[in-house]
Amino acid sequence: MRPIAADDVPSALLSLDGEGRITDANAVFEEWTGLSLAELTGRPFTSLRTRIAGIGGRSDGFVRLANVDGSSRPVIVGSRVTDDGELLVLVDATERAERELELVRSQTLQERTRNRLQLIIDSSIAFSAATTEQELVDILVGTVAKAYQAEQVAVFLHDDTGGFAHSSGSNPLRDPQQTASLVSQVSALRSVVAISGTTEGDEFSPVLGQAMRDAAMDAVLVSPIQHDDVLFGVFVAFFLHPRTFDSEAAPLADALSNQAAQAITTLRLQRQLEHAAMHDETTGLPNRRRLETQLLEYQRSVSTLVATLFIDLDGFKRVNDGLGHHTGDLLLREVGRRLQATVRQEDLVARYGGDEFVVVCEVPELAAAADVADRIRQAIEKPFDDLPEGFPISASIGMSIARTEDPDWNPDRLVREADHAMYSAKNAGGNRVVGLPVA
């Protein structure tokens, strides 16, 4: 068997003198550096080393060997001291370096995924704790800014006009038309839009590209806030620094938007339930429960004279029996509108039940309460467009008045006394007001 020559091994071999200069090298080393032995001889080995490579920038036992063409090769270096200097063995570590790089990427992705999962969990808890939509969208702005390190974030929600209103955060777009264009286009797409650079902005929309240049923005991330095909609005993250978006950027935005949309749905449902619990379904007026609560709130006032008017409709039973409940409901709704139009906005108009209504208002004196009661009687006595001739409607009104400083202030007593006075008006022939003196 012949001796193994230096050029037979797949590794690079080289000899260094006592000062670290190359004195000899095999063909593999020449190939890896792109230099001939003549060019290598006398050259310091350190001049061919570039940076240390490894996971996270740490040294893991190999260095990079530079080639004259600008490329480099990760190698593991072994050495042995000789009488003349040092013998080095360089083993190609390309595969190991690639595996370590992939490991770094995997670890980075796992860490990013854990952080984003925790962010989603934290935001879910924060959203569920919000008691108003304003509080909720403020939380969304802060969460998005943290999640993407965005300089500015804005939330736009649907308003009563069918457009979008700026509800929270800051919007760097100078032209309202630019904002409207961006929001409306993303709303129509119903999907997350991530744009890096003004060129992509121009491709999405020339208006957006120009808007980005005007505001010195480099990137934009827009997500519709929607749940079960119901669109509530959008959030927009604005970036003033160069920003590219990884594969998880859109799913994260979608998750945050969906959480916010679910929370908005819950808040609005709660408001509807609370409104239904405190309001009459037929007329939309506050109901008996809300009336009792409001009367208790009047007790907090200082030395206020409060009039409670109990109103019963004369002739309503004939309408209900003769024309049907549908016509009766229309009549009740119209009575509710007339009552609200007759009193002040701050006064309380409630449906007590059946054809009975209660009005509560602050008055300076007994005469003022009597004046309000008579205006109500006259308003109800006027003809109703939905009723044919022969179905006259009027009101029997009972009035109770008390001062809030009265130690015996009792909402039940006030309503009960007004109710008794109403029966006196009814028994006297109806279409009149019967009042009680100040308690």
Stockholm file with secondary structure:
# STOCKHOLM 1.0

chainA/1-439         MRPIAADDVPSALLSLDGEGRITDANAVFEEWTGLSLAELTGRPFTSLRTRIAGIGGRSDGFVRLANVDGSSRPVIVGSRVTDDGELLVLVDATERAERELELVRSQTLQERTRNRLQLIIDSSIAFSAATTEQELVDILVGTVAKAYQAEQVAVFLHDDTGGFAHSSGSNPLRDPQQTASLVSQVSALRSVVAISGTTEGDEFSPVLGQAMRDAAMDAVLVSPIQHDDVLFGVFVAFFLHPRTFDSEAAPLADALSNQAAQAITTLRLQRQLEHAAMHDETTGLPNRRRLETQLLEYQRSVSTLVATLFIDLDGFKRVNDGLGHHTGDLLLREVGRRLQATVRQEDLVARYGGDEFVVVCEVPELAAAADVADRIRQAIEKPFDDLPEGFPISASIGMSIARTEDPDWNPDRLVREADHAMYSAKNAGGNRVVGLPVA
#=GR chainA/1-439 SS CCCCCGGGSSSEEEEEETTSBEEEECHHHHHHHTCCHHHHTTCBGGGGEEEECCGGGCCCSEEEEECTTSCEEEEEEEEEECSSEEEEEEEECHHHHHHHHHHHHHHHHHHHHHHHHHHHHHHHHHHHHCCSHHHHHHHHHHHHHHHHTCSEEEEEEECTTSSEEEEEECCCCSCHHHHHHHHHHHHHHTSCEEEEHHHHHHHHCHHHHHHHHHTTCCEEEEEEEEETTEEEEEEEEEESSCCCCCTTHHHHHHHHHHHHHHHHHHHHHHHHHHHHHHBCTTTCSBCHHHHHHHHHHHTTSSSCEEEEEEEEEETHHHHHHHHCHHHHHHHHHHHHHHHHHHSCTTSEEEEEETTEEEEEEECSSHHHHHHHHHHHHHHHHSCCTTSCTTCCCEEEEEEEEEETTCTTCCHHHHHHHHHHHHHHHHHTTSSEEEECCCC
#=GC SS_cons         CCCCCGGGSSSEEEEEETTSBEEEECHHHHHHHTCCHHHHTTCBGGGGEEEECCGGGCCCSEEEEECTTSCEEEEEEEEEECSSEEEEEEEECHHHHHHHHHHHHHHHHHHHHHHHHHHHHHHHHHHHHCCSHHHHHHHHHHHHHHHHTCSEEEEEEECTTSSEEEEEECCCCSCHHHHHHHHHHHHHHTSCEEEEHHHHHHHHCHHHHHHHHHTTCCEEEEEEEEETTEEEEEEEEEESSCCCCCTTHHHHHHHHHHHHHHHHHHHHHHHHHHHHHHBCTTTCSBCHHHHHHHHHHHTTSSSCEEEEEEEEEETHHHHHHHHCHHHHHHHHHHHHHHHHHHSCTTSEEEEEETTEEEEEEECSSHHHHHHHHHHHHHHHHSCCTTSCTTCCCEEEEEEEEEETTCTTCCHHHHHHHHHHHHHHHHHTTSSEEEECCCC
//
